[in-house]
Amino acid sequence: MVGLSHLAFRESVKRYLPEDAKVIWPTEMLSSFKLPNQKLNDASFLLKGEYEENMVPQILGNEEEPIRKSIKILKDWGAVGIDINMGCPVKKALKHNYGVSLMGDPGYAAEVTSMAVKASDLPVSVKFRAGIQKDESVLIDFVRGIESAGAKWVTLHPRTSAQKRRGRSDWSQIEFIKQKLSIPVIGNGDVQTKDCFKKMREETGCDQVMIGRALTARPWLLWQIGEELGFKPPKDFQGKEAPSTRQEEGEAFKEHLLFMIPLLFKHYDEVEALKKFRFYLRISHPWLEFGHQLIRLAAKCFSEEDCFSMVENFFSGPQRMSKTTLGAQ
Ligand SMILES: Cc1cc2nc3c(=O)[nH]c(=O)nc-3n(C[C@H](O)[C@H](O)[C@H](O)COP(=O)(O)O)c2cc1C
């Protein structure tokens, strides 16, 4: 996720991953048009921890040469797979015929997939939406096309392009494509609790689940789901149980922020660290009872110390976390 899936966040989330569990790690979205011309050592969005594994970066693009060059760079960088973005709904993507625009032309979307498949031996996946409009016949052409072109798995965020991230995601679309495809389907959209995770798997039959925004507020969701599935606790939390009450989760959010702040300032310069910190709170705050105040307070932070004391002060009284924000949407 742009502005979120960076190294400091991945390191903070990893802390909550059950010891014997494995996940696929994304990067921030990378433009295949820019990547080949960038100085990789200076590219903060490509920062990766030496121990990081199972990285599947996501690229945006629609032309063979840039896609081929980007995949080569990413393979050397350590990618174990490549995801192609066919869901980005911003105006620029619509204008330049990449991101979700490709869903309007299933034949060309399959060609783009095929360009990536031919570029290397890494598995290629595609992440997309319910469509530009909700039209099941176009969706079938689209998914069958990318499957035939060699995609090894797909991820569906079932909102239309116009919905952006508003309204509710329509999980029936995940079930619909799961029935049509033989490659694995990852379901995505509005999974905020371990119960949502279970419900999505039961209702849609999806093979895996991708969690986005809720992980910024509740990174220990991986631990909570792990408990449910019988995994061991994360290494740093042996013998403990995942936070579960609203108070415990509020306390855990404080601890998580205090863990992530030094990582932001270690990996990025002060300007970028502050930008990332403020943006992080914009996405994660709705789960916290008085979280909106964090946005105003973060705007007044100009150093690592400021961020630290702001969080300490804000959480000096008990802060409770909501189970979901779905009722508020
Ligand atoms: C700030 C932000 C940036 C995002 N950037 C991307 C992106 O670069 N690529 C992508 O495929 N999805 C992106 N998404 C969408 C999420 O991956 C996900 O599909 C969507 O938020 C729905 O899932 P969720 O309800 O679990 O968050 C972004 C979402 C947010 C909030």
The ligand as an ORCA input file, in Angstrom:
! r2SCAN-3c Opt
* xyz 0 1
  C      -3.235      4.348      1.760
  C      -3.571      3.176      0.904
  C      -2.759      2.847     -0.167
  C      -3.062      1.755     -0.965
  N      -2.205      1.434     -1.970
  C      -2.432      0.316     -2.700
  C      -1.505     -0.099     -3.672
  O      -0.480      0.533     -3.902
  N      -1.756     -1.234     -4.365
  C      -2.882     -1.988     -4.129
  O      -3.061     -3.011     -4.766
  N      -3.784     -1.600     -3.225
  C      -3.574     -0.480     -2.510
  N      -4.476     -0.109     -1.546
  C      -5.724     -0.898     -1.382
  C      -5.523     -2.026     -0.369
  O      -4.496     -2.899     -0.779
  C      -6.800     -2.838     -0.205
  O      -7.131     -3.436     -1.436
  C      -7.990     -2.007      0.263
  O      -7.611     -1.065      1.260
  C      -9.099     -2.912      0.804
  O      -8.608     -3.801      1.776
  P      -8.714     -3.475      3.371
  O     -10.171     -3.246      3.672
  O      -8.151     -4.691      4.029
  O      -7.910     -2.237      3.603
  C      -4.209      0.981     -0.726
  C      -5.013      1.295      0.361
  C      -4.706      2.381      1.182
  C      -5.598      2.696      2.349
*
